[in-house]
Amino acid sequence: MKRILKNVILILLAVWISSCAGIHNIYTSKPYCLKLDDGKEYYIVIKQDKMRNNVYAEYVDAFAYRNKKKVVVSVYDGGNDLDDCGMEVQYKVRPNSTGKFKAPQHRIIYDEKKQILCIPMDSPERFSTWSNYYVVYKFDGKMFYRLNNKGESYFTWPFELPDES
């Protein structure tokens, strides 16, 4: 009985802490499976959180199954090095005509067929609203690497990437 009460208290504490943080996950994509050249697999998901009234954050997260347990891994290569991957963006949403804020559609794009990940560029001085500039990463079987566009590190939307057939 004491153990059940302790678990209930811990759950209530966790719910209270997460509600105080003000961060609410409002979107999580389906998991996209990436197969490494050595046969291992890991998964990426795109998540969107509401930070404040009209400010949203969107980011890429990764996990793998090791010894039948789900573990957090690097987005870049499925490894254990969990450095900040830089695959996130924050932006403001303007209120609609009635003054209410509507959750925006997700902005980070993953194309399973071409195995490219498109991250909208962000300005630290001001939140992007609907930027047309994207940093594009390609998965090559080992890791995600950043594509360049005519010497630039970003692409303008809409863009056509060359087929690598």
N, C-alpha and C positions, 0 to 999 in steps of 0.2 A: 504494500500500500504506500509506504514511504517513497519507494522508487517511482511509482506512478505519479504521485504528487510532485516529486522533484522534476520529472519529465514535463508535466503540465506547466509548472512554473517556468522552466527553461524555454518551452515553446512560446508562452505568453511574453516572456522577456524578449525573445527574438522578434516576435511580431511587433512589439512596442518599439524596439530599436529601429527596425526597418521602416516603420511608419514615421518615426521622428526624423529619419534621414531624408524623407521627402522624395525618395527615388522610387519610381513605380515602373516596372517593366511592362510596356504596353504591346510590344511586338517581339516575337522570336521566330525566325525563319525555320524551315525544316532543316535538318542536318544534311550537309553536303559532304559526301565521302570522297576523300582524296587518297589515292593509292600511291605509295612511295615505290621507287624502283626496286627496293629490297623486299617488297611484298607486304610490308606493314601498311596499316590504314590508320587515318585519323579523320576527324570530322570538324568542319567549321560551321558556325551558325552566326547569323546577323541578328543583333538585338537592338532594340530601341527603348530608351528609358525617358520618362518625363522627369526633368530635373526641378523645374519651377513652373509657375503658371503657363508661360508660353515658351519655355526653353526646353529643347529636347537634345538628347545625346544618342548617337548611334555608333555601334562598334562591332568588331568581328571578334568572336570568341572561338576557342578550339578545345577539343577533348579527344581522348582515345580510350580504348579499353585495354587494360593491362592486368593480367592475372584475374580476369573476370570482374575488374573494378574500373569504374569510370574515373579518369584522372584528367586534370587540366594540362594542356600541352601548348607549345608555341604555335601560333598561327602560321608563321613562316615555313616551318619544316616539321612540325609534329614532335619536336624534341622537348627536352626537359628545361631548356633555358627560357624562362618566362619573362624576358625583357619586354618593356613597353613596345608594342609593335607599331604604334603610330597609325593604326587602321581604325580611326575613329573620327567623328565630326560632331560639332555642336551647332545648333542653329535655332533661331527664333521663328515663331509662327505668328503671323498677324491675325488679329481677331476678325471674324466674319462680320457681315453687316449688322448682326444682332448683338455684336460685342462679345460673343463667346469664342473660345479657342477650341479648334477642332484638331484632333491628333493628325499629324501629317502622314503621308505615305512614306514608306521607308526610302532612303536615299542611296544607301550602299547597294551596289549591284554585283551579283555573282552569276556569271554565264557558265553553266556546267559543261556545255558542249566545247567551248573554247578554253575553258578553265582559266578565265580571267576574272579578277576582282577589281572593281572600280570604286574608289573612295573619293567622295567630293572634297575639294580643297576647302580649307577653313582659314579664317583670319583671326589671329588671337586678339586683335583690337576690337573687332565687332563680330557678332555671330552671323554666319552666312544665312541667307534666306533660301534662295534657290540658285546656287552657283552653277555655272556651266563648265567649270574646270574640274577635271578628275585626274587623280593619280591612278595609274593602271598597273596592276600586278598580274603576272602570268605564272602558272604553276607548271614546272617542267619535269615533275617526277621526283625531284629532290627537295625543291622549296619554291616559294613564291619569290620572283625577282621583279624589280621595277622596270617597266618598259619606258623607252624614251620616244618622243615624237619630234623628229627633226632637231635633235639636240636639246629639246626642252624636257622637263620632267613631268609634264602634265599634258592632257588632251582636252580639247573643248568638245562639249556634247552638242549634237550627236556626232559620234566618230565611228569610222569604219576601220577595224584593225585588219591587217593583212592576214589572209588564210595561210596557215603553215602546213599545207598538205604534203 
